[in-house]
Amino acid sequence: MVRTTLLHLLECLFVLAALAGVALVHVPAALILGGLAGVVAVERALATSSPLTPRKEARR
């Protein structure tokens, strides 16, 4: 668990450093990339979480 948390923190720092670098050149591009990174982060979080209600088995 600690390793996973550390990897997530390292990934966030890397993305923030990349966005800061892009912002030094062109701020609107950094805002667009930040929005895309946010969407990807939410999709990844939703993909790894378990559903609230289990699916019913298919009837035959």
C-alpha positions in Angstrom: 0.0 0.0 0.0 2.8 2.4 0.8 4.5 1.6 -2.5 1.3 2.3 -4.4 0.8 5.6 -2.6 4.4 6.6 -3.2 4.1 5.8 -6.9 0.9 7.9 -7.2 2.6 10.8 -5.5 5.6 10.5 -7.8 3.3 10.4 -10.8 1.5 13.5 -9.7 4.8 15.4 -9.1 6.0 14.4 -12.6 2.7 15.6 -14.2 2.8 18.9 -12.3 6.5 19.5 -13.3 5.6 18.8 -17.0 2.6 21.1 -16.8 4.8 23.9 -15.2 7.3 23.4 -18.0 4.6 23.8 -20.7 3.2 26.8 -18.8 6.5 28.6 -19.1 6.1 28.4 -22.9 2.4 28.7 -23.5 -0.2 29.0 -20.7 -3.3 28.0 -22.7 -1.6 24.8 -23.8 -0.8 23.9 -20.1 -4.5 24.5 -19.2 -5.7 22.2 -21.9 -3.2 19.5 -21.0 -4.1 19.9 -17.3 -7.8 19.3 -18.2 -6.9 16.2 -20.2 -4.7 14.9 -17.4 -7.6 15.4 -14.9 -10.0 13.5 -17.1 -7.5 10.6 -17.4 -7.0 10.6 -13.6 -10.7 10.4 -13.0 -11.1 7.6 -15.6 -8.3 5.6 -14.0 -9.7 6.1 -10.5 -13.2 4.9 -11.7 -11.7 1.9 -13.5 -9.9 0.6 -10.4 -12.7 1.1 -7.9 -15.2 -1.6 -7.4 -18.9 -1.0 -8.3 -21.3 -0.2 -5.5 -23.7 -3.0 -6.5 -22.6 -6.3 -8.0 -23.9 -7.3 -11.4 -26.5 -9.9 -11.6 -25.5 -13.1 -13.3 -26.9 -13.6 -16.8 -29.9 -15.9 -17.0 -29.8 -18.8 -19.4 
